Structures are given as structure tokens and as C-alpha cells.
Amino acid sequence: MNLPNYFYADLPPEAELTPTMLTGACQAIKRNREKHLAPRTTADLINLLGELGANWRHADFPFRKFALEQGPAATGFSRATLERGLDTFFRELTATNLEMLVAQELGHAQRLDKLSAPRAEEAVGRAALARGPELIAHIAAGNLPNPTLMSLALGLLARSAQFVKCARGTSFLPRLFAHSIYDADKKIGGCLEIAEWRGGHATLETALFAEADCVTATGSDETLADIRSRLPVTKRFLGYGHQLSFAFVASDAFAGGRLSQTVACAAADVTAWDQHGCLSPHVIYVETGGNVTPEKFAELLATELAAWELREPRAPLPAAEAAAIASRRGIYEVRAAHDPDATRHWCSEGSTAWTVVFEADARFQVSCLNRFIYVKPVKDLTQALQQAEVVRGKVSTVGLAAPEVKAGQLATQLARWGVTRVCPLGRMQSPPLTWRHDGRPALGDLVTWTDVEA
Amino acid sequence: MRLWRNTSLEKNRMNSELAIFAARLREFIGFCGDETLAGLPPAELRQHFDTEFNALALVLFGLQYRNNLPYRKLCAARGVCPDDLTHWTQIPAVPTAAFKELELTSLAPTARTAIFHSSGTTEQKPSRHFHHVDSLATYEAALWSWFSQNCGMRNAECGVAILTPPPAQAPRSSLVHMFAVVGQKLGAPETAFLGRVAPDSVWELDFDATLRALKPLSDAGRPMLVLGTAFSFVHLLDFLAEKNVRFVLPPGSRVMETGGYKNRSRSLPKVELHALIMKFLGVSAENIICEYGMSELSSQAYEIRNSEFGIRNFQFPPWARVQIISPETSREVAAGKTGLIRVFDLANVYSVMAVQTEDLGVRRGEGFELIGRTVAAEPRGCSLMTR
């Protein structure tokens, strides 16, 4: 498959972008948006996106084939990791889910099309129209493609022209997705631009920010603060800072023969996207008192990760990342040699492919990722939350393994503590389309309302 | 009581074995520094050093295995014991981080008279390297011999300016100890420590004292030796730039810089730092020497430039060896590949000879190129940790 040179990201890496080029591109996609995207109906766009979602899951869809063939070289992820990761996104990209999303965030399916109101509002004589930004500039962090793909889908629903700025070397999948949109509907594809440059390039970013009326950004707190400081207050800024996640396995999660299933779910979460991204667990807290000790759970998880490596190998790592794993393993080896009751570790042999560290010390520990997971014993969720106090307010997702009767109460406790998403273990890296990203309405935050009172 | 006597005697016996080893090693160090060796064919010399190194390393491993309990535990966990080994490359290496958590020493608590700490942030536990008179004597013999061979300065005909605090203010710094020893051994008429420890225990440069020291020294026309950490040079160069002061150090002067930045100043790529040193201190590239060392080691590696052969990458002395280890396989990588630097330092007599660093390097011929430190290897959280 030969992709046309349609986006800046299609140009060879040595091609230099200039502020003038960027301004020109922004104005062109804004004109296209005015002509071709603004007049479209929500139903029409949902239809387009739903079909794209279905196509991307089809084995013969040329863009999918290309993504899986070229993806390992372009992104570093193994084909199997990419396949699973892309499927979790595109499985969610259905017309039904998109309708649900619009209803959830805007209250009515046609809010973006015309003055409309759900029944309760109608009863008091109110109606409202939601408008998306003219041009959204997305500053994508680039560790995972899915958030960027989701941003593109949301921006289309909002009828916005979109400029996606990817970090160096990370535009491959966003670019392919944009090409697939272009292929499905050239006029809508004409409202998108994808480019790559190293973050902090002030002159390019100034040109981009001048044209955009909404900027979304994913990255470290410093990156977000820097971008925000460069935007006039009149521009809408949606910043998604780095978050992290952990898992909690209740003592009775294994009852009724669910042990191996629970272990497999934990392994699925550790391996998904090689543990990159905010939704992957750093620590799995295992409640003591069950018929399997947390230590045994760690050992079983190690076996499961070894099996997983055979069918879905972890990405090859640059030396510095592999060295971080090797160095950290060294520390736990020393601790294990001196106090085997307090520390144990299991490592892939002859590689850094996976590592499980069991530590009796339950303090929250940030992992070095790339399938490096801590298993820590706690007597209950309350203790786990005390131990995770250092990251309170920064926790996105908690993967929960608990019997149904208990799960609701645990989820409430987690919600009150400040976790923004609780999901079953095994689905941490597969949020639904309707997920409120970091506790915020993802589509709702993009729009501006006009309220009309009768 | 009887038991206590026996233990004590046993410990004495072992320590005396280590002392005998240390004395033998110091002889070897002296031999390596013998200028007449330069006349021997390099291949023959190398083979001699290799044979000698291997023999000494295996003996030392046996002694450390017996005398250093935390090390023995680690060896046992890896299923390694001295009788099984035939080559120094088989000796188990201890990660530098272990120096933070364990007392990796053969010295009994009462015998320890000095302790060197790794630098780092105050929240972290530092590495600890314990010493006593004999181990310091070995450290000093090792550092001086290799320093003088690389720096080419052996006598008192120079002034020495040291950009760190003096030993009295930084008694736990192995680097400051080393600089003091260098100053002493050179017998320099003027040795000035130009840094000081601020109340928040940060090292800073006394700029006035530095100007006062550099000016007459450079006016006197005697060669100068300026020793400092990379960040202390940044402090100095920024100050000189601000004051618009430039020195031209007398011919034969040398500058030695070492260590990373550890967030103590803005960090500069090495070429840039060296360019600034050349500009503001008026020394040529050949007279700037880089050192690679750490508190966990007793020997250092030097990188030097020579107008004949260009850059000679970091090299340890003949009583230390480097391996570049693949983080994936834990085996030595091929030449030209990046891996973790592992050092076998015979001068670490009373601690542990085989040290696995968290630094990345590439083997280049006889030496290695330093690539950098592993980011956040130590499990201590990240910027997300709110406290």
C-alpha cells in the first residue's frame, strides 16, 4: 500500500516545516471544514465513524493490514500487541456507542445539529445548541496511539477542523487513521492535518496556537503548564496530565475456580501496550486472607507473563530502557538474597521481557514499565489506599477483581478517594468509548453551548 | 567469652589476609606505574597484566566471599562459590544500589575509620563505602598512580586549584579526598579548595576566592592544575562569563573535570563544556582530562585527548577491568553496542571488587565511551509522587 503525500507527516523526516506552512495548512483545513464538515449531521458522522470502526477490525482492510505489517518497525510494538491494542479501540468505535456518547455528554442526539432539548428541558421551555471549535490543535504525547485516535473521532463529532501534532517518530498510527478517514470521505479528510515535530518548538507552536481556538494536550505537568502559559486566556485548553493506575484483587476474587482467570486478566493488563500509558497498572495489590497468598499470586502471574511473551512478545527496547529494568532487577535480587520473605522476584530469562516483583512492603511503587509489575499484599482496600496516598489525585484507573456483591462498595470507596475510573481487572487498557477521560466529559469539554429560553 | 575470642581472632585472621592482599596489590600498582615498562612490547605487557589481574582477582574474590557476609549471601543466591571460578569475568557483580542498602564491607564496625557517601538528593539513601587506614592507603595508591600517569603531572612545579569544598567540609566525599591526595602528592606549594558547603548542604563555589586564587597563580607563570566536577565548572564559567573575565592559564596547565550534573547546575553536553573551559581558562583541548569515578570504586578511568591519536576513550588502570553488559542477556555485548558498565576494581579490597554500575557505555578498543546514566533505575518514585 502506498500512502499519498497528503499530510505533513507523510513527508520525509528531513522536510522542514515552517510557521508559514503551518498557518497555510490551518487556514486551508478551516476553509474545508466550513464548506464540508460544518454542514454535516451528527447521524452522518456517526455513520462514517462507525463504518470506519468496523472496517478497521476487518482483516483485509488495507489500512489495518498496513498498520500491522509496518507497525512493528514504525512503533516498536509487536504485531500481536498492536493488533490487540487497535482492536480494543476499534471494537468500541460503533454507531451505537457514538450515539450513547453524544446522549451522555450533550443530553440529546441532535444537540450539535439544531436547537434541541431532552424532555425535562423541553418541559421548561429550554433548548440548546452545542458548537464545536473551528480548529482544534491536538498536542499528542505519543506513547500510545489510542488517545489520539479517540481525539480525532471526538473532533469530527464536534465538526472541528483538526491539526494533530505528534511527538517525533509517533505519527504512524494517527496518520494511518487520518488516511483511512480521507479514503472514506475525501472532503472530511480535507479537514485534518497530521504533523510531527519535537515538542517545545516555539515558532511552529505559536503559529499553530494562533490559528486554533481549542488546544488539547497530553503530557507531563511541565509540558501542560508550558503550553497553557503560551495560550491567550480566550483559547480553550484541555490538558491531560500524566496519570497512573493500579489494580486491587480482593481476597475472595479467586473463589469458585476463578484463580487462573484472575491471573490471566492481570497479565492482560500488564502486557497491553507493554504497560505504557496511564491506564496500565504499576502495582497489583492483593488482599491477604484468601485461599491464595499474594506471593503465590505473583508467582502465577510470572508464569502467565512467560506464556504471554510467547504469543505476544514485548517490544524490543532501546538500551536505556532495558538498562532501567536490569538495574532495578539488580536491586530486588540483592533484597531477595537478604530477606527472601520480604522480597521475591521472577524474571524472564535472557531478556527483560517481563518482571514480577513481590514485596511485603506495601508502599506504592512506580514501575519502570515495559511489563515490570509489583505485587504487594494488603489486608484490605483501605490499607491499599493508605499506601497509595503518595499518588492520590493522579490515579486514573483501578482494575478491580472482586465478587460482584463486594465490587460496588469497593468502587464507591475508590471513587470517594479520587480514582476517576474503576473497571474489571483485565480491561484496564480498554476503556469504553463513553469513558470520561481523567474524570472529564471528553466531548462535552470541546463544545460551547448556546442556551435558548422560550 | 571463649566464643567471642574465637570470632575476633577469626576476623583478625581474615582481615590480615586482606591486608596481605592489599600490600601485594599496592606493589602491583607500583609496578604498573613504573616508567621503564614503557619500553616493553605492548602485547607482552598486556598479557602480563591480564595474567596478573586474573590471579589477583580470583584470590580477592575468595577473600571477599569469606569476609563479606552480605556479598556472600548474594553469591549464594546466584549459586556461585570461589572454587567454581577460573576467570575474573565469572565473579558476581554487586549493583551500586546495594551499597545503599547493605554494609558491603569486610571491616568490622569498630575498624571503620572513614566512610564515603555517594552524592545525591537528600531524600535518597546514599551509597556507603567504608574504609580504614589500610584501605585508604590502597585507595590513595591506586588513585595517585593512575592520575599521575594520565595527567602527566607528578611534581610540585604547579599550582592546584580545586573547585570543591575542602575535606573538612566534605569528609564523606571520596572525590574531595582524592583531590586532596592529588594536591598533597604533587607537593604543590599552593593548593586551594575554592568551594564551600552552603547551609542547605549544596556545594557552591566561592567566586571571590576563586578569582583571588586563579589570578596570581596564572600570573606566576607556573603550570596550573584545576580540578572540579562538571557542575562546579559550569558555576565557574557562568560566573566568568557574567563578569567578562578570561584567564589564559600558563603553558602546561591542565584541567580535570568529572561526574555528572545531578541537577546542581544547568547541564551541558561535554563538547560545549570543554569549549567553554578552553575559552575562559585558556587551555587547549589536549589539556582537558575527563574522569569517571564513583564512591563505590577505588580506581578511576580517564579520557584524554592527544594531538597524535585524538580522543583516547575512558580507560581504567591495569588493576581494574571493565565489561559492557547487555541489560537484556546480562552477558557482555559486542564492541560498539551500548550496555551497562561493570567494573572489576582490585583496589576495592575491603568492599566488593565487582561492581555493576547503572551507567551506560560502549566499548571502544581498549577503553569505553560513557553514554550516560540509566534514568530512574532506583525505585523511588517519579515526579508523580506528591511527597
Boltz contact constraints between the chains, C-beta under 6 A:
constraints:
  - contact:
      token1: [A, 319]
      token2: [B, 338]
      max_distance: 6.0
  - contact:
      token1: [A, 319]
      token2: [B, 360]
      max_distance: 6.0
  - contact:
      token1: [A, 322]
      token2: [B, 327]
      max_distance: 6.0
  - contact:
      token1: [A, 322]
      token2: [B, 328]
      max_distance: 6.0
  - contact:
      token1: [A, 323]
      token2: [B, 327]
      max_distance: 6.0
  - contact:
      token1: [A, 323]
      token2: [B, 340]
      max_distance: 6.0
  - contact:
      token1: [A, 323]
      token2: [B, 360]
      max_distance: 6.0
  - contact:
      token1: [A, 323]
      token2: [B, 374]
      max_distance: 6.0
  - contact:
      token1: [A, 324]
      token2: [B, 374]
      max_distance: 6.0
  - contact:
      token1: [A, 324]
      token2: [B, 377]
      max_distance: 6.0
  - contact:
      token1: [A, 326]
      token2: [B, 327]
      max_distance: 6.0
  - contact:
      token1: [A, 327]
      token2: [B, 358]
      max_distance: 6.0
  - contact:
      token1: [A, 327]
      token2: [B, 374]
      max_distance: 6.0
  - contact:
      token1: [A, 327]
      token2: [B, 377]
      max_distance: 6.0
  - contact:
      token1: [A, 328]
      token2: [B, 377]
      max_distance: 6.0
  - contact:
      token1: [A, 328]
      token2: [B, 379]
      max_distance: 6.0
  - contact:
      token1: [A, 330]
      token2: [B, 95]
      max_distance: 6.0
  - contact:
      token1: [A, 331]
      token2: [B, 97]
      max_distance: 6.0
  - contact:
      token1: [A, 334]
      token2: [B, 98]
      max_distance: 6.0
  - contact:
      token1: [A, 337]
      token2: [B, 73]
      max_distance: 6.0
  - contact:
      token1: [A, 337]
      token2: [B, 74]
      max_distance: 6.0
  - contact:
      token1: [A, 337]
      token2: [B, 77]
      max_distance: 6.0
  - contact:
      token1: [A, 338]
      token2: [B, 73]
      max_distance: 6.0
  - contact:
      token1: [A, 350]
      token2: [B, 329]
      max_distance: 6.0
  - contact:
      token1: [A, 351]
      token2: [B, 328]
      max_distance: 6.0
  - contact:
      token1: [A, 352]
      token2: [B, 328]
      max_distance: 6.0
  - contact:
      token1: [A, 365]
      token2: [B, 379]
      max_distance: 6.0
  - contact:
      token1: [A, 366]
      token2: [B, 381]
      max_distance: 6.0
  - contact:
      token1: [A, 366]
      token2: [B, 382]
      max_distance: 6.0
  - contact:
      token1: [A, 390]
      token2: [B, 385]
      max_distance: 6.0
  - contact:
      token1: [A, 390]
      token2: [B, 386]
      max_distance: 6.0
  - contact:
      token1: [A, 391]
      token2: [B, 384]
      max_distance: 6.0
  - contact:
      token1: [A, 394]
      token2: [B, 384]
      max_distance: 6.0
